[in-house]
Each structure stands twice: as C-alpha cells, then as structure tokens.
Amino acid sequence: MEKQPVLVTDRLLLRSFDLADAPEVQRLAGDYAVAATTLLPYPYPAGLAGIWIASLREGIDRGDVAAFAVTLAPSGRLIGGVRLQIDGDNARGELGFWVGSPFWGRGYATEAVRAVIGYGFSVLNLHRIYGMHFSRNPASGRVMEKCGMVHEGRFREHVRKWGVFEDVDLRGILREYTTETLRVTSP
C-alpha cells in the first residue's frame, strides 16, 4: 500500500496518524469542550485512541478512508484530525474534523480542512465532499463555509448526543466549484 502524502499548508503539516499519537489524541479528544461539539464520546475511554488510529489505518489500506493528523509546522505538535470517509462508487467523501480546544480560534481547522478538500478533489478525484455539524455549533459550519462548502439543509433531531436529539446541518462542495491549490510532499 502506498502511504498517504503529507499535506503542507502555511502553518500545518497533515500526516498519517501513528499509534504513538494515541496519548495526545486521548488527551485532546477527551476534552469535554471537544466532545460537546462532536460525536466523540465523553469521557473518552482509555485505549480508544489506539483502536481508532488502527481503524483509520485499516480504512486507508482498503481505500475507503483518507485520514490526517493535523500538526503544527515545524514543531510537529499534534492539534487535531481531519478525515474523509470515501464512497468510491459515488466519487464522494464525507468530511469529519476536530481540533483540540487550546487551538480553537486560530484558523487551524479551516487551513486543514481546505487542504484535505483540495486533496480529495485533486488526488482522490472525488466529485463531491460533504460534512455535517451540530446546528448549535456554528463554528464548524463557518469552517466549512470558509472552505467553499455551501449549506444544503438541516436534518432535524437527526443525532442523539448524550440523550438529546440534535439538529445537524449539511454542507457540501462539488469539485467544479473549488479552485483550491495545495502542496503535496512525500512522507
């Protein structure tokens, strides 16, 4: 299997997750503030980060996942993750992303998502990329909007989070509507 490339942005390096990332994923994803705005569990169970990373690697091997650890350049400090769940038959990818709360409000999520969208269209040859976010979490919607994704609808009470049915907003982008460029380097 060919490894995923490293995606390079102005401030970030997006690389494949490694099992050595598990403790930091556990710490960042285990934050209540992160879990409250995503489908991540809280408390984050011990050992889940390693299982999750292994599942990403299996998905990459099968060709139905592209998943990147978001790290600060040049330090390599892990701050979050972005993935595309790939549906090859329909040439589409479902976007998911998270950034640790100490790194919110700095534009890192937008920068990382923009790079992965560019990768999805230019390298994976996807036709459509879409993502969902809790309607009560407009910050995630703004990230997607800044990356060219348009609001396509709202699914009322679509997801149950902590015993409460949540509305989710759907956003999407088609390859023909993106002009993003990215730099791809070898791992």
DRENPA-3360 file (N, C-alpha, C; in nm, 2 decimals, always signed):
BEGIN
1 = MEKQPVLV = +0.08/-0.12/+0.00/+0.00/+0.00/+0.00/+0.09/+0.12/+0.00 ~ +0.05/+0.22/-0.08/+0.12/+0.35/-0.09/+0.07/+0.43/+0.03 ~ +0.17/+0.49/+0.10/+0.13/+0.58/+0.21/+0.06/+0.70/+0.16 ~ -0.02/+0.76/+0.25/-0.07/+0.89/+0.22/+0.04/+0.99/+0.21 ~ +0.02/+1.10/+0.13/+0.12/+1.20/+0.13/+0.11/+1.29/+0.26 ~ +0.21/+1.37/+0.28/+0.20/+1.48/+0.38/+0.14/+1.60/+0.31 ~ +0.04/+1.66/+0.36/-0.01/+1.78/+0.31/+0.05/+1.90/+0.38 ~ +0.10/+2.00/+0.31/+0.17/+2.11/+0.36/+0.09/+2.24/+0.34;
9 = TDRLLLRS = +0.06/+2.31/+0.45/-0.01/+2.44/+0.44/+0.09/+2.54/+0.49 ~ +0.04/+2.67/+0.50/+0.13/+2.77/+0.55/+0.18/+2.74/+0.69 ~ +0.09/+2.69/+0.78/+0.13/+2.67/+0.92/+0.12/+2.53/+0.97 ~ +0.08/+2.44/+0.88/+0.05/+2.30/+0.93/+0.11/+2.19/+0.84 ~ +0.13/+2.08/+0.90/+0.17/+1.96/+0.83/+0.06/+1.86/+0.86 ~ +0.00/+1.80/+0.76/-0.11/+1.70/+0.78/-0.04/+1.57/+0.73 ~ -0.03/+1.47/+0.83/+0.03/+1.35/+0.80/-0.05/+1.23/+0.85 ~ -0.02/+1.11/+0.82/-0.09/+1.00/+0.87/-0.08/+0.99/+1.02;
17 = FDLADAPE = -0.18/+0.94/+1.08/-0.17/+0.91/+1.23/-0.08/+0.79/+1.25 ~ -0.02/+0.79/+1.36/+0.07/+0.68/+1.41/+0.02/+0.64/+1.55 ~ +0.04/+0.52/+1.58/+0.00/+0.47/+1.71/+0.06/+0.55/+1.83 ~ +0.18/+0.61/+1.80/+0.25/+0.70/+1.90/+0.16/+0.82/+1.93 ~ +0.07/+0.86/+1.84/-0.02/+0.97/+1.86/-0.13/+0.95/+1.96 ~ -0.15/+0.82/+2.00/-0.27/+0.78/+2.08/-0.28/+0.86/+2.21 ~ -0.17/+0.88/+2.29/-0.18/+0.95/+2.41/-0.23/+1.10/+2.39 ~ -0.18/+1.16/+2.29/-0.22/+1.30/+2.26/-0.36/+1.31/+2.21;
25 = VQRLAGDY = -0.40/+1.21/+2.12/-0.54/+1.21/+2.08/-0.63/+1.19/+2.20 ~ -0.59/+1.10/+2.29/-0.67/+1.07/+2.41/-0.69/+1.20/+2.49 ~ -0.58/+1.28/+2.50/-0.59/+1.40/+2.58/-0.68/+1.51/+2.52 ~ -0.65/+1.53/+2.39/-0.72/+1.64/+2.32/-0.87/+1.60/+2.29 ~ -0.89/+1.48/+2.24/-1.03/+1.44/+2.21/-1.11/+1.41/+2.34 ~ -1.04/+1.39/+2.45/-1.10/+1.36/+2.57/-1.15/+1.49/+2.65 ~ -1.13/+1.60/+2.59/-1.17/+1.73/+2.65/-1.32/+1.74/+2.63 ~ -1.39/+1.78/+2.74/-1.53/+1.79/+2.74/-1.58/+1.89/+2.63;
33 = AVAATTLL = -1.51/+2.00/+2.61/-1.54/+2.10/+2.52/-1.54/+2.05/+2.37 ~ -1.45/+1.96/+2.34/-1.44/+1.90/+2.21/-1.55/+1.80/+2.20 ~ -1.57/+1.71/+2.29/-1.68/+1.61/+2.29/-1.82/+1.68/+2.27 ~ -1.84/+1.79/+2.34/-1.97/+1.85/+2.34/-2.01/+1.90/+2.20 ~ -1.91/+1.92/+2.11/-1.94/+1.98/+1.98/-1.92/+1.88/+1.87 ~ -1.90/+1.75/+1.90/-1.87/+1.65/+1.80/-1.94/+1.52/+1.85 ~ -1.92/+1.41/+1.77/-1.98/+1.28/+1.81/-1.88/+1.20/+1.89 ~ -1.77/+1.27/+1.93/-1.67/+1.20/+2.02/-1.73/+1.17/+2.15;
41 = PYPYPAGL = -1.70/+1.06/+2.21/-1.76/+1.03/+2.35/-1.69/+1.11/+2.46 ~ -1.76/+1.12/+2.57/-1.70/+1.18/+2.69/-1.76/+1.10/+2.81 ~ -1.68/+1.06/+2.90/-1.54/+1.06/+2.89/-1.49/+0.97/+2.78 ~ -1.37/+1.01/+2.73/-1.31/+0.93/+2.62/-1.24/+0.81/+2.68 ~ -1.29/+0.69/+2.64/-1.24/+0.56/+2.71/-1.09/+0.54/+2.69 ~ -1.03/+0.49/+2.79/-0.89/+0.46/+2.78/-0.87/+0.35/+2.67 ~ -0.77/+0.37/+2.59/-0.74/+0.27/+2.48/-0.81/+0.30/+2.35 ~ -0.92/+0.38/+2.36/-1.00/+0.41/+2.23/-0.91/+0.48/+2.13;
49 = AGIWIASL = -0.82/+0.56/+2.16/-0.74/+0.64/+2.06/-0.66/+0.54/+1.98 ~ -0.60/+0.44/+2.04/-0.52/+0.34/+1.97/-0.61/+0.26/+1.88 ~ -0.73/+0.22/+1.92/-0.82/+0.14/+1.84/-0.86/+0.23/+1.72 ~ -0.89/+0.35/+1.75/-0.94/+0.45/+1.64/-0.83/+0.46/+1.54 ~ -0.70/+0.48/+1.58/-0.59/+0.50/+1.48/-0.57/+0.37/+1.40 ~ -0.58/+0.26/+1.47/-0.57/+0.13/+1.39/-0.68/+0.12/+1.29 ~ -0.80/+0.16/+1.32/-0.91/+0.15/+1.23/-0.89/+0.25/+1.11 ~ -0.83/+0.36/+1.13/-0.80/+0.45/+1.03/-0.70/+0.39/+0.93;
57 = REGIDRGD = -0.60/+0.33/+0.99/-0.50/+0.27/+0.90/-0.56/+0.15/+0.82 ~ -0.65/+0.08/+0.88/-0.72/-0.03/+0.80/-0.80/+0.03/+0.69 ~ -0.87/+0.14/+0.72/-0.95/+0.21/+0.61/-0.87/+0.27/+0.50 ~ -0.75/+0.32/+0.54/-0.66/+0.37/+0.44/-0.61/+0.25/+0.35 ~ -0.58/+0.14/+0.41/-0.54/+0.02/+0.33/-0.65/-0.02/+0.24 ~ -0.77/-0.02/+0.28/-0.89/-0.06/+0.19/-0.92/+0.05/+0.09 ~ -0.87/+0.17/+0.11/-0.90/+0.28/+0.02/-1.03/+0.35/+0.04 ~ -1.09/+0.33/+0.16/-1.22/+0.40/+0.19/-1.20/+0.51/+0.29;
65 = VAAFAVTL = -1.08/+0.54/+0.33/-1.06/+0.65/+0.43/-0.93/+0.72/+0.39 ~ -0.93/+0.85/+0.40/-0.81/+0.94/+0.40/-0.82/+1.01/+0.53 ~ -0.71/+0.99/+0.61/-0.72/+1.05/+0.75/-0.58/+1.11/+0.78 ~ -0.59/+1.23/+0.83/-0.47/+1.31/+0.86/-0.46/+1.36/+1.00 ~ -0.35/+1.34/+1.06/-0.32/+1.41/+1.19/-0.28/+1.55/+1.16 ~ -0.34/+1.65/+1.22/-0.31/+1.79/+1.20/-0.21/+1.83/+1.30 ~ -0.09/+1.87/+1.25/+0.02/+1.91/+1.33/+0.07/+2.05/+1.30 ~ +0.13/+2.11/+1.40/+0.19/+2.25/+1.38/+0.32/+2.23/+1.31;
73 = APSGRLIG = +0.35/+2.32/+1.21/+0.48/+2.32/+1.15/+0.56/+2.43/+1.21 ~ +0.68/+2.42/+1.24/+0.76/+2.30/+1.22/+0.77/+2.20/+1.33 ~ +0.71/+2.23/+1.44/+0.73/+2.15/+1.57/+0.67/+2.01/+1.56 ~ +0.57/+1.99/+1.48/+0.51/+1.86/+1.47/+0.41/+1.83/+1.58 ~ +0.38/+1.93/+1.66/+0.28/+1.91/+1.77/+0.14/+1.88/+1.71 ~ +0.08/+1.77/+1.76/-0.05/+1.72/+1.72/-0.15/+1.82/+1.78 ~ -0.25/+1.87/+1.69/-0.35/+1.95/+1.74/-0.49/+1.91/+1.70 ~ -0.50/+1.81/+1.62/-0.64/+1.76/+1.58/-0.63/+1.66/+1.46;
81 = GVRLQIDG = -0.74/+1.64/+1.40/-0.75/+1.54/+1.29/-0.86/+1.58/+1.19 ~ -0.83/+1.54/+1.06/-0.93/+1.55/+0.95/-0.93/+1.42/+0.88 ~ -1.06/+1.38/+0.84/-1.07/+1.26/+0.76/-1.18/+1.27/+0.66 ~ -1.16/+1.19/+0.55/-1.26/+1.17/+0.45/-1.30/+1.03/+0.45 ~ -1.43/+1.00/+0.47/-1.48/+0.86/+0.46/-1.52/+0.86/+0.31 ~ -1.45/+0.77/+0.23/-1.47/+0.77/+0.09/-1.57/+0.67/+0.04 ~ -1.66/+0.71/-0.04/-1.75/+0.63/-0.11/-1.71/+0.63/-0.26 ~ -1.63/+0.54/-0.30/-1.57/+0.53/-0.43/-1.67/+0.52/-0.54;
89 = DNARGELG = -1.77/+0.44/-0.52/-1.88/+0.42/-0.62/-1.95/+0.55/-0.66 ~ -1.96/+0.64/-0.57/-2.02/+0.76/-0.59/-1.93/+0.88/-0.60 ~ -1.80/+0.85/-0.59/-1.69/+0.96/-0.60/-1.72/+1.07/-0.50 ~ -1.75/+1.03/-0.38/-1.78/+1.14/-0.28/-1.70/+1.10/-0.15 ~ -1.68/+1.20/-0.07/-1.62/+1.18/+0.06/-1.69/+1.26/+0.17 ~ -1.71/+1.19/+0.28/-1.77/+1.26/+0.40/-1.66/+1.32/+0.49 ~ -1.66/+1.44/+0.51/-1.56/+1.51/+0.59/-1.59/+1.51/+0.74 ~ -1.49/+1.48/+0.82/-1.50/+1.49/+0.96/-1.38/+1.56/+1.01;
97 = FWVGSPFW = -1.39/+1.64/+1.11/-1.27/+1.71/+1.16/-1.29/+1.75/+1.31 ~ -1.18/+1.76/+1.38/-1.18/+1.81/+1.52/-1.04/+1.88/+1.54 ~ -1.04/+1.97/+1.63/-0.92/+2.04/+1.67/-0.93/+2.06/+1.82 ~ -0.82/+2.03/+1.89/-0.82/+2.04/+2.04/-0.85/+2.19/+2.08 ~ -0.93/+2.20/+2.19/-0.98/+2.33/+2.23/-0.87/+2.44/+2.26 ~ -0.74/+2.40/+2.30/-0.64/+2.50/+2.32/-0.60/+2.57/+2.19 ~ -0.64/+2.51/+2.07/-0.60/+2.56/+1.94/-0.72/+2.62/+1.86 ~ -0.84/+2.64/+1.93/-0.95/+2.70/+1.86/-0.93/+2.85/+1.84;
105 = GRGYATEA = -1.00/+2.90/+1.74/-1.00/+3.04/+1.71/-0.88/+3.09/+1.64 ~ -0.79/+3.00/+1.59/-0.67/+3.05/+1.52/-0.67/+3.02/+1.37 ~ -0.78/+2.96/+1.32/-0.79/+2.93/+1.18/-0.73/+2.80/+1.14 ~ -0.68/+2.72/+1.24/-0.62/+2.59/+1.20/-0.71/+2.49/+1.14 ~ -0.84/+2.48/+1.19/-0.93/+2.39/+1.13/-0.96/+2.43/+0.98 ~ -0.98/+2.55/+0.96/-1.01/+2.60/+0.82/-0.89/+2.56/+0.73 ~ -0.77/+2.59/+0.77/-0.65/+2.56/+0.70/-0.64/+2.41/+0.67 ~ -0.66/+2.33/+0.77/-0.65/+2.18/+0.75/-0.76/+2.13/+0.66;
113 = VRAVIGYG = -0.89/+2.17/+0.68/-1.00/+2.13/+0.60/-0.98/+2.17/+0.46 ~ -0.94/+2.29/+0.43/-0.91/+2.34/+0.30/-0.81/+2.25/+0.23 ~ -0.71/+2.21/+0.29/-0.60/+2.12/+0.24/-0.66/+1.98/+0.20 ~ -0.74/+1.93/+0.29/-0.80/+1.79/+0.27/-0.90/+1.80/+0.16 ~ -0.98/+1.90/+0.15/-1.07/+1.92/+0.04/-0.99/+1.92/-0.10 ~ -0.89/+2.00/-0.10/-0.80/+2.00/-0.22/-0.75/+1.87/-0.25 ~ -0.70/+1.79/-0.15/-0.65/+1.66/-0.17/-0.76/+1.57/-0.23 ~ -0.88/+1.58/-0.17/-0.99/+1.49/-0.21/-1.02/+1.51/-0.36;
121 = FSVLNLHR = -1.02/+1.64/-0.41/-1.05/+1.67/-0.54/-0.94/+1.64/-0.64 ~ -0.82/+1.68/-0.60/-0.71/+1.68/-0.70/-0.63/+1.54/-0.70 ~ -0.63/+1.47/-0.59/-0.56/+1.34/-0.58/-0.65/+1.23/-0.58 ~ -0.76/+1.23/-0.50/-0.85/+1.12/-0.49/-0.96/+1.12/-0.60 ~ -0.96/+1.23/-0.67/-1.05/+1.25/-0.79/-1.20/+1.24/-0.74 ~ -1.23/+1.29/-0.63/-1.37/+1.29/-0.58/-1.45/+1.40/-0.66 ~ -1.58/+1.37/-0.67/-1.67/+1.47/-0.73/-1.73/+1.56/-0.63 ~ -1.76/+1.51/-0.51/-1.83/+1.58/-0.41/-1.77/+1.55/-0.27;
129 = IYGMHFSR = -1.77/+1.65/-0.19/-1.73/+1.64/-0.05/-1.84/+1.70/+0.04 ~ -1.88/+1.64/+0.14/-1.99/+1.69/+0.22/-1.95/+1.66/+0.37 ~ -2.02/+1.74/+0.46/-2.00/+1.72/+0.60/-2.12/+1.77/+0.68 ~ -2.13/+1.72/+0.80/-2.24/+1.76/+0.89/-2.18/+1.81/+1.02 ~ -2.26/+1.90/+1.08/-2.22/+1.95/+1.21/-2.34/+1.98/+1.29 ~ -2.33/+1.98/+1.42/-2.45/+2.01/+1.51/-2.49/+2.16/+1.47 ~ -2.62/+2.18/+1.46/-2.67/+2.31/+1.43/-2.63/+2.41/+1.53 ~ -2.62/+2.36/+1.66/-2.58/+2.45/+1.77/-2.43/+2.48/+1.77;
137 = NPASGRVM = -2.36/+2.43/+1.68/-2.21/+2.45/+1.67/-2.18/+2.53/+1.54 ~ -2.22/+2.66/+1.53/-2.19/+2.73/+1.41/-2.05/+2.75/+1.37 ~ -1.95/+2.73/+1.47/-1.81/+2.74/+1.44/-1.77/+2.64/+1.33 ~ -1.82/+2.52/+1.35/-1.78/+2.42/+1.25/-1.84/+2.45/+1.11 ~ -1.96/+2.51/+1.11/-2.02/+2.55/+0.99/-1.94/+2.66/+0.92 ~ -1.89/+2.75/+1.00/-1.81/+2.86/+0.94/-1.68/+2.81/+0.88 ~ -1.62/+2.70/+0.95/-1.50/+2.64/+0.89/-1.53/+2.59/+0.75 ~ -1.64/+2.51/+0.74/-1.68/+2.46/+0.61/-1.71/+2.56/+0.51;
145 = EKCGMVHE = -1.79/+2.67/+0.55/-1.82/+2.78/+0.47/-1.70/+2.85/+0.41 ~ -1.60/+2.87/+0.50/-1.48/+2.94/+0.45/-1.40/+2.85/+0.35 ~ -1.43/+2.72/+0.35/-1.36/+2.63/+0.26/-1.45/+2.61/+0.13 ~ -1.55/+2.69/+0.11/-1.63/+2.68/-0.01/-1.75/+2.59/+0.00 ~ -1.78/+2.53/+0.11/-1.89/+2.44/+0.13/-2.02/+2.52/+0.15 ~ -2.12/+2.48/+0.08/-2.25/+2.56/+0.09/-2.35/+2.48/+0.18 ~ -2.43/+2.55/+0.25/-2.54/+2.49/+0.33/-2.64/+2.43/+0.24 ~ -2.66/+2.30/+0.26/-2.76/+2.22/+0.18/-2.88/+2.18/+0.25;
153 = GRFREHVR = -2.88/+2.20/+0.38/-3.00/+2.16/+0.45/-2.98/+2.13/+0.60 ~ -3.09/+2.11/+0.67/-3.08/+2.08/+0.81/-3.17/+1.95/+0.83 ~ -3.10/+1.86/+0.90/-3.18/+1.73/+0.95/-3.22/+1.76/+1.09 ~ -3.35/+1.77/+1.11/-3.40/+1.79/+1.24/-3.39/+1.67/+1.33 ~ -3.34/+1.69/+1.45/-3.33/+1.58/+1.55/-3.27/+1.45/+1.49 ~ -3.16/+1.47/+1.42/-3.10/+1.36/+1.34/-3.01/+1.27/+1.42 ~ -2.95/+1.33/+1.52/-2.85/+1.25/+1.60/-2.88/+1.27/+1.75 ~ -2.86/+1.16/+1.82/-2.88/+1.16/+1.97/-2.74/+1.17/+2.03;
161 = KWGVFEDV = -2.72/+1.28/+2.10/-2.60/+1.31/+2.17/-2.63/+1.33/+2.32 ~ -2.58/+1.24/+2.40/-2.60/+1.25/+2.55/-2.75/+1.25/+2.58 ~ -2.83/+1.17/+2.51/-2.97/+1.16/+2.54/-3.05/+1.27/+2.48 ~ -3.00/+1.36/+2.41/-3.07/+1.47/+2.35/-3.06/+1.46/+2.19 ~ -3.18/+1.47/+2.13/-3.18/+1.47/+1.98/-3.13/+1.60/+1.93 ~ -3.03/+1.60/+1.84/-2.97/+1.72/+1.79/-3.00/+1.74/+1.65 ~ -3.02/+1.86/+1.61/-3.03/+1.90/+1.47/-2.89/+1.90/+1.41 ~ -2.88/+1.86/+1.29/-2.75/+1.87/+1.22/-2.76/+1.95/+1.09;
169 = DLRGILRE = -2.67/+2.03/+1.05/-2.66/+2.10/+0.92/-2.57/+2.02/+0.83 ~ -2.61/+2.02/+0.70/-2.54/+1.95/+0.60/-2.48/+2.06/+0.51 ~ -2.35/+2.04/+0.48/-2.28/+2.14/+0.39/-2.20/+2.05/+0.28 ~ -2.19/+2.10/+0.16/-2.12/+2.03/+0.06/-2.05/+2.12/-0.04 ~ -1.96/+2.06/-0.12/-1.89/+2.13/-0.22/-1.87/+2.03/-0.34 ~ -1.88/+2.07/-0.46/-1.86/+1.99/-0.58/-1.72/+2.03/-0.63 ~ -1.65/+1.94/-0.69/-1.52/+1.97/-0.75/-1.52/+2.09/-0.84 ~ -1.62/+2.10/-0.92/-1.62/+2.21/-1.02/-1.62/+2.35/-0.95;
177 = YTTETLRV = -1.66/+2.36/-0.82/-1.67/+2.48/-0.75/-1.55/+2.52/-0.67 ~ -1.44/+2.44/-0.68/-1.33/+2.47/-0.59/-1.21/+2.50/-0.68 ~ -1.13/+2.60/-0.64/-1.01/+2.64/-0.71/-0.89/+2.63/-0.62 ~ -0.91/+2.56/-0.51/-0.81/+2.55/-0.41/-0.68/+2.48/-0.46 ~ -0.57/+2.52/-0.42/-0.44/+2.46/-0.46/-0.38/+2.41/-0.33 ~ -0.30/+2.30/-0.34/-0.23/+2.25/-0.22/-0.10/+2.20/-0.27 ~ -0.01/+2.19/-0.17/+0.12/+2.13/-0.19/+0.12/+2.00/-0.13 ~ +0.16/+1.89/-0.21/+0.17/+1.76/-0.16/+0.31/+1.72/-0.16;
185 = TSP = +0.36/+1.67/-0.05/+0.50/+1.62/-0.05/+0.50/+1.47/-0.01 ~ +0.61/+1.41/-0.03/+0.62/+1.27/+0.00/+0.64/+1.25/+0.15 ~ +0.59/+1.14/+0.21/+0.61/+1.11/+0.35/+0.76/+1.10/+0.39;
% end
